[in-house]
Every structure is written in structure tokens, then in C-alpha cells.
Amino acid sequence: MPLMAMKDATGQVIEGIGIKPDIEVTPPTDDELFQMYYSPSTFIDRVFNQAVEYLSTK
């Protein structure tokens, strides 16, 4: 039995719910996954780049 519920920075209980992301990014497409698997040295990760771009503005 849990002794306490997890809360976010605003005090909202997030136990079993999770937190809403600051930005939403669509998951990799099947084509991107194929490229990632078969050409890892030349693959450019769109999701990673979006995260870096977002963090660069902070």
C-alpha cells in the first residue's frame, strides 16, 4: 500500500496519471524506424532534434 501519492510541481496528484508534456512530438514513423535500424550512422532523429531545439530556447 503506497504511503504517499506522487505530485507535480503545482501539487496536483499524478499517481497513475502521469504528467502532460510541455511539447507534444509525434512518435517516429515506420519509415523513420526503418532508417534508424538500417542506417544508424546517417539517421537524423527528428524527435531528438525537436527536443534539443525546444531546450535551446530555455
C-alpha positions in Angstrom: 0.0 0.0 0.0 1.5 3.4 -1.0 2.3 5.7 1.8 2.0 8.9 -0.3 0.9 9.9 -3.8 3.3 11.5 -6.3 2.5 15.1 -7.0 3.7 17.5 -9.7 5.3 21.0 -9.2 1.8 22.5 -8.7 0.7 20.0 -6.1 -1.6 18.0 -8.4 -1.6 14.3 -7.7 -0.2 12.5 -10.8 -0.1 9.0 -9.3 -1.4 6.6 -12.0 -2.0 9.5 -14.4 1.4 10.9 -15.4 2.3 14.5 -16.4 1.3 16.4 -19.5 4.4 17.1 -21.7 5.4 20.7 -22.3 5.5 20.0 -26.1 4.0 17.1 -28.0 6.0 15.4 -30.6 4.6 12.7 -32.9 6.4 9.3 -32.5 8.8 8.1 -35.2 7.1 6.9 -38.4 7.6 3.4 -39.7 9.9 4.9 -42.4 12.0 6.7 -39.7 12.3 3.5 -37.7 13.4 1.6 -40.8 16.1 4.3 -41.5 17.2 4.2 -37.8 17.6 0.5 -37.9 19.3 0.1 -41.3 21.3 3.4 -41.4 22.1 4.3 -37.8 25.2 6.2 -38.7 23.4 8.6 -41.1 20.0 8.7 -39.5 18.8 12.1 -38.3 16.5 11.7 -35.3 13.6 14.2 -35.8 12.3 13.7 -32.3 15.7 14.2 -30.7 16.3 17.4 -32.8 12.9 18.8 -31.7 13.8 18.2 -28.1 17.2 19.9 -28.5 15.5 22.8 -30.3 13.0 23.3 -27.5 15.6 23.1 -24.8 17.8 25.6 -26.7 15.2 28.3 -26.3 15.1 27.9 -22.5 
